[in-house]
């Protein structure tokens, strides 16, 4: 990974931390104001509760989809690398020979960003 990618990762990490801190603070503030909101604006809590609850579920679905897609890409890259590393040999019976463990090389992936 080059220095530009590291710098971008550091910038994203800082922004993510700040947004997470603000989110947790806002949730704590809303929890402490729950009884006031229930008295002052009961329709807000009843009408929008399902909408507010659905938003994180949508985000979790998007994250799960992105994870599945990226995992599929990594598996595809690994399969292609292994296919290129294994020699094409055949047995005396004309069957394709199974690759030996020494021909299989691991794929290393860094999950940190």
C-alpha positions in Angstrom: 0.0 0.0 0.0 1.4 3.4 -1.0 1.7 6.5 1.2 -1.4 8.0 -0.6 -3.6 5.1 0.4 -2.3 5.2 4.0 -3.0 8.9 4.2 -6.5 8.4 2.9 -7.1 5.5 5.3 -5.9 7.7 8.2 -8.2 10.5 7.1 -11.1 8.2 6.8 -10.4 6.6 10.2 -10.3 10.0 11.8 -13.6 11.1 10.2 -15.2 7.7 11.1 -14.2 8.1 14.7 -15.5 11.6 14.9 -18.9 10.6 13.3 -19.1 7.6 15.6 -18.5 9.9 18.6 -21.1 12.3 17.5 -23.6 9.5 16.8 -23.1 8.0 20.3 -23.5 11.4 21.9 -26.7 12.1 20.0 -28.2 8.7 20.9 -27.3 9.3 24.6 -28.9 12.8 24.4 -32.1 11.3 22.8 -32.3 8.6 25.5 -32.0 11.1 28.2 -34.8 13.2 26.6 -37.1 10.3 25.9 -39.7 11.1 28.6 -39.8 14.8 27.5 -40.2 13.8 23.8 -43.0 11.4 24.7 -44.9 14.2 26.4 -44.1 17.0 24.0 -44.2 15.2 20.6 -45.8 11.8 21.0 -46.5 11.6 17.3 -42.8 11.9 16.6 -42.0 8.8 18.6 -44.9 6.7 17.4 -45.0 7.7 13.7 -41.3 7.8 13.0 -40.1 5.0 15.3 -40.3 2.4 12.6 -38.6 4.6 10.1 -35.7 5.3 12.5 -35.4 1.6 13.3 -35.4 0.7 9.6 -32.5 3.0 8.7 -29.8 1.0 10.5 -31.2 -2.2 9.1 -30.7 -0.8 5.5 -27.1 0.1 6.4 -26.4 -3.4 7.8 -27.8 -4.9 4.6 -25.6 -2.7 2.4 -22.6 -3.6 4.5 -23.4 -7.3 4.3 -23.8 -7.1 0.6 -20.5 -5.2 0.2 -18.7 -7.8 2.4 -20.1 -10.7 0.3 -19.1 -9.0 -2.9 -15.6 -8.2 -1.7 -15.2 -11.8 -0.4 -16.3 -13.2 -3.7 -13.7 -11.0 -5.5 -10.9 -12.1 -3.2 -11.9 -15.8 -3.6 -12.0 -15.3 -7.4 -8.5 -13.7 -7.4 -7.2 -16.5 -5.2 -8.7 -19.2 -7.5 -7.1 -17.5 -10.5 -3.7 -17.2 -8.8 -3.8 -20.9 -7.7 -4.9 -21.9 -11.2 -1.8 -20.1 -12.7 0.6 -21.5 -10.1 -0.4 -25.2 -10.4 1.2 -27.0 -13.3 -1.1 -28.8 -15.8 -0.1 -32.4 -15.5 -1.8 -35.7 -16.2 -1.5 -39.2 -14.8 -0.7 -42.3 -16.8 -4.4 -43.0 -17.1 -5.0 -39.6 -18.7 -6.6 -38.0 -15.7 -5.7 -34.6 -14.5 -3.2 -34.9 -11.6 -4.1 -33.3 -8.3 -1.8 -30.4 -7.4 0.7 -31.1 -4.7 0.6 -28.9 -1.6 3.9 -27.3 -2.5 2.4 -25.8 -5.6 -0.4 -24.0 -3.7 0.7 -20.6 -2.5 -1.4 -18.7 0.1 -2.9 -15.3 -0.7 -2.3 -12.8 2.0 -4.9 -10.0 2.4 -4.6 -7.0 4.8 -8.0 -6.2 6.3 -6.9 -2.9 7.9 -7.6 0.4 6.3 
